[in-house]
Amino acid sequence: MGGGQGTITGLTATTATNAMLVAVIVAVGMDTSAGHLNPTVTNRFVPGGYVTVIRCALYIVAQLLGSAAACFLLMYITGGQGLVMELLLTFSMVFTIYAVVVEPKKGVVSSVAPLLVGLIVGANTLAGGYFSGAFMNSASSFGPALARWNWTDHWIYWAGPLVGSALAGFVYDCLYVMRSSDDGAFLLPVDREEAFS
């Protein structure tokens, strides 16, 4: 990646990463929360009647907790913990795929789903490439390991993505799959019996 955030290269990478992540997160959260990420923006939705004061407060608490959690994880990751980085990067990629490809109420987001998936992979690569290589894909780490016959820490590129993708699917299914307003049943992307037959 070259250079820290204080260099033009580091600043460019940080800017590109932030731009891609914000675009993806807003698109992913559009149907559930309008993609609120910033207390300053969320606060302005109250006077217009777009959100209630209580919902605004809850969004802001979630935003602050999310920021704090990310910083604590980053402190842990910068200590050389590639497994955690691969888990988080894969989680965000798979969660995005669920939200823009699988979600039954994705609406117009589906038309830009390939772009959003590409953006999250690009943002994750910029954010995590320095720490772990940002593979997010066990197959793409297998080839180089085989070609160089270097299996040192290779398990990270299996464990991180497998656990990250499983967590993303679990969290998405439990927290974000929409309930039908008619019967309260989950609107699942596929019939569970059909998926496992």
C-alpha positions in Angstrom: 0.0 0.0 0.0 2.9 2.3 0.7 3.0 5.0 3.3 1.0 5.9 6.3 -2.1 8.0 6.5 0.2 11.1 6.7 1.5 10.5 3.2 -0.4 11.3 0.0 -0.5 7.6 -0.8 -1.9 6.7 2.6 -4.4 9.6 2.5 -5.5 8.4 -1.0 -6.0 4.9 0.2 -7.9 6.0 3.3 -10.1 8.3 1.2 -10.9 5.6 -1.4 -11.6 3.0 1.4 -13.9 5.4 3.2 -15.8 6.3 0.0 -16.3 2.7 -1.0 -17.4 1.6 2.5 -19.8 4.5 2.9 -21.4 3.8 -0.5 -21.8 0.1 0.3 -23.0 0.5 3.9 -25.6 3.1 2.9 -26.8 0.8 0.1 -26.9 -2.2 2.4 -28.8 -0.4 5.1 -31.1 1.5 2.8 -34.2 -0.7 3.3 -33.7 -1.2 7.0 -32.5 2.1 8.4 -31.8 4.4 5.4 -28.1 3.7 5.9 -27.5 6.0 8.9 -23.8 6.2 9.7 -23.2 9.7 11.0 -24.8 11.3 14.1 -24.7 14.7 12.4 -26.8 13.5 9.4 -29.1 11.4 11.6 -29.8 14.3 13.9 -31.0 16.3 10.9 -33.7 13.7 10.1 -35.7 14.5 13.2 -36.9 18.1 12.3 -38.2 16.8 9.0 -40.1 14.0 10.6 -38.1 11.3 8.9 -37.1 9.6 12.2 -38.5 9.9 15.7 -36.4 11.3 18.5 -36.2 7.9 20.1 -35.1 6.2 16.8 -32.6 9.0 16.3 -31.1 8.4 19.7 -30.9 4.7 19.1 -29.2 5.2 15.8 -26.7 7.5 17.3 -26.0 5.1 20.2 -25.5 2.3 17.6 -23.2 4.5 15.5 -21.0 5.4 18.5 -20.9 1.8 19.7 -20.0 0.7 16.2 -17.2 3.2 16.0 -15.8 2.2 19.4 -16.0 -1.5 18.5 -14.1 -0.9 15.3 -11.4 1.0 17.0 -10.9 -1.7 19.7 -10.8 -4.4 17.0 -8.3 -2.3 15.0 -6.1 -2.0 18.1 -6.1 -5.8 18.4 -5.6 -6.4 14.7 -2.6 -4.1 14.4 -0.9 -6.4 16.8 -0.6 -8.9 13.9 -3.8 -10.8 14.3 -4.5 -11.8 10.6 -7.2 -14.2 11.6 -9.4 -11.4 13.1 -8.8 -9.2 10.0 -9.7 -12.0 7.6 -12.8 -12.8 9.7 -14.0 -9.2 9.7 -13.2 -8.6 6.0 -15.1 -11.8 4.9 -18.0 -10.9 7.3 -18.4 -7.5 5.6 -18.2 -8.9 2.1 -20.7 -11.8 2.7 -23.0 -9.5 4.6 -23.0 -7.1 1.7 -23.7 -9.9 -0.7 -26.6 -11.0 1.4 -28.0 -7.5 1.5 -27.7 -6.6 -2.2 -28.0 -10.0 -3.9 -30.0 -12.4 -1.6 -32.3 -10.0 0.3 -35.9 -10.4 -1.1 -36.7 -6.7 -0.5 -33.5 -5.3 -2.1 -35.4 -3.1 -4.6 -33.3 -0.9 -6.9 -30.1 -1.8 -5.0 -30.1 -5.1 -7.0 -29.3 -3.2 -10.2 -26.0 -2.1 -8.8 -25.3 -5.2 -6.7 -22.2 -6.2 -8.7 -20.7 -2.7 -8.3 -21.4 -2.8 -4.6 -19.8 -6.2 -4.1 -16.8 -5.0 -6.1 -16.6 -1.8 -3.9 -16.7 -3.8 -0.7 -14.0 -6.1 -1.9 -11.9 -3.1 -3.0 -12.5 -1.3 0.3 -11.6 -4.4 2.2 -8.4 -4.9 0.2 -7.4 -1.3 0.8 -8.2 -1.5 4.5 -6.8 -5.0 5.3 -4.3 -5.7 2.6 -1.4 -4.5 4.7 -2.4 -6.6 7.7 -3.3 -10.0 6.2 -3.4 -9.7 2.5 -7.2 -9.3 2.6 -7.9 -12.6 0.7 -11.5 -13.1 2.0 -11.4 -16.2 -0.2 -9.7 -19.5 0.8 -9.1 -20.5 -2.9 -7.2 -17.3 -3.7 -4.8 -17.9 -0.8 -4.4 -21.6 -1.6 -2.9 -21.0 -5.1 0.1 -18.9 -3.9 0.6 -21.2 -0.9 0.8 -24.2 -3.2 2.9 -22.5 -5.8 5.5 -21.4 -3.2 4.9 -24.5 -1.0 4.6 -22.1 1.9 1.9 -23.1 4.4 3.0 -20.9 7.2 -0.1 -19.4 8.8 -2.2 -20.7 5.9 -4.9 -21.9 8.3 -5.8 -18.2 8.9 -7.0 -17.9 5.3 -9.4 -20.9 5.9 -10.6 -20.2 9.4 -11.1 -16.4 9.0 -13.2 -16.5 5.9 -15.2 -19.6 6.9 -16.0 -18.2 10.4 -16.6 -14.7 9.0 -19.0 -15.9 6.3 -20.9 -18.1 8.7 -21.3 -15.2 11.2 -22.4 -12.9 8.4 -25.1 -15.4 7.3 -26.2 -16.0 10.8 -26.4 -12.3 11.7 -28.2 -11.4 8.5 -30.7 -14.2 8.9 -31.4 -13.4 12.5 -31.4 -9.6 12.5 -32.1 -8.4 9.0 -34.3 -10.7 7.1 -37.5 -8.8 6.9 -40.8 -9.9 8.4 -43.8 -9.9 6.2 -46.4 -7.4 7.5 -49.2 -9.8 6.7 -48.3 -13.0 8.6 -45.2 -12.2 10.5 -43.3 -15.0 8.7 -39.7 -14.4 7.5 -39.3 -13.7 3.9 -36.3 -16.0 3.3 -34.4 -16.0 0.0 -34.9 -19.7 -0.5 -37.1 -22.5 0.9 -34.9 -24.0 3.7 -35.9 -27.5 2.8 -35.2 -26.9 -0.8 -31.8 -25.4 0.0 -30.7 -28.5 1.9 -32.1 -31.2 -0.3 
